[in-house]
Amino acid sequence: MRVARLLAPGRIVVEEEPDPLPGPGEVVLAVRAALTCGTDLKAFRRGHPKMPMPTPFGHEYAGVVARVGRGVTAFREGDAVMGVHTAPCGACRLCQRRQENLCPDVMGRLMLGAYADRLRVPAHIVARHLFPKPDALPFEEAAALEPLACVAHSVGVLGARPDDVVLVVGAGGFGLLHVAALRAIGVERLIVSGRRAPRLEIARALGAWQVLDADRDDVDAAVRDATEGRGPDVVIECTGLAAGWAEAIARARPGGTVCCFGGLPAGAPFPLDAGRLHYDELRLLSPFHFTPRDVAAAHGWLSAGRVPIRPLLTAEVPLEEIAAAFEAMDRGEGIKYVVRP
């Protein structure tokens, strides 16, 4: 089979290797679609602590079961499936407290290698986080289960109300998925601030109430006008920039909620107005990854067609051209590319 490997920042190669065999509890998928993502782009640009190079690459996938390991009863050869790349142990203290997203096994046993003809899915993922794909759901949209699960976790901890005014900062993949998910749960007054006109048009198509160009518009003035001077009830920061975290805290109304979704590098400081945080009683959240409940919620949204994915899919590329897709993303072109083995 063919498999894409990230050898070093900026260098992806497609190599041949033997087809994988499933162990007990495992399945091997014939990958039908894999999606690029911002995390993989970061790894392509500068490396990633969870992806020691050289490494198999890719973790957003959907496919067809090609082989089934001993003891697997929930799936059989020919089943169309969709899944994520991690699963918690279910037994540690964090799992028992329903904080499975923080389980040591989540990052300790993550699965990579979706940019390939075949993908061996470990038993712990098969048991908890592999799902049937509905016939009506295209493989390329089913492959968005993992990022949508992350957004489901964020939306869940936010507790946004239908009458909230929500400011989403950043119109990349995760910012746009927040717009789609919040619209799906009934939030209508969504303001999106971002860069690049094509992305802002997608935000508008997904149902954003107002769209602001961060390079051309006075975002703070527009947000004040839209909220009668109060500020947004909720601010969701999706750029992953330290300045963005500080601006999110500055923009929320007194008693509002600030969601720092876009992660910063470990040890990165950011300016914090402690007076605002304390005297305005802001709620500061930093949701990470997802729980099994979030994966199930995302699967339900996709299966029911409640969260549109297609507007985020820029183009399709064959596996041999995966490097070109990441080079385009590095230039700021597109949002998510569909890789077809």
Salt bridges, closest charged atoms under 4 A:
GLU15 OE1 - ARG5 NE 2.97
GLU17 OE1 - ARG5 NH2 2.36
GLU26 OE2 - ARG120 NH1 2.60
ASP40 OD1 - HIS59 ND1 3.55
GLU60 OE1 - LYS336 NZ 2.94
GLU100 OE1 - ARG293 NH2 3.04
ASP105 OD2 - ARG109 NH2 2.91
ASP117 OD1 - ARG2 NH2 2.72
GLU140 OE2 - ARG310 NH2 2.61
GLU140 OE1 - ARG340 NH2 2.79
GLU141 OE2 - ARG310 NH2 3.07
GLU146 OE1 - HIS59 NE2 3.66
ASP163 OD2 - ARG161 NH2 2.73
GLU201 OE2 - ARG204 NE 3.65
ASP215 OD1 - ARG195 NE 2.69
ASP220 OD1 - ARG251 NE 2.71
GLU228 OE1 - ARG230 NH1 3.15
ASP233 OD1 - ARG253 NE 2.49
GLU247 OE1 - ARG251 NH1 3.81
ASP280 OD2 - ARG276 NH2 2.80
ASP294 OD2 - HIS153 ND1 2.87
GLU316 OE2 - ARG340 NH2 3.02
GLU320 OE2 - ARG2 NH1 2.14
ASP330 OD1 - ARG45 NE 2.52
GLU333 OE2 - ARG331 NE 3.03
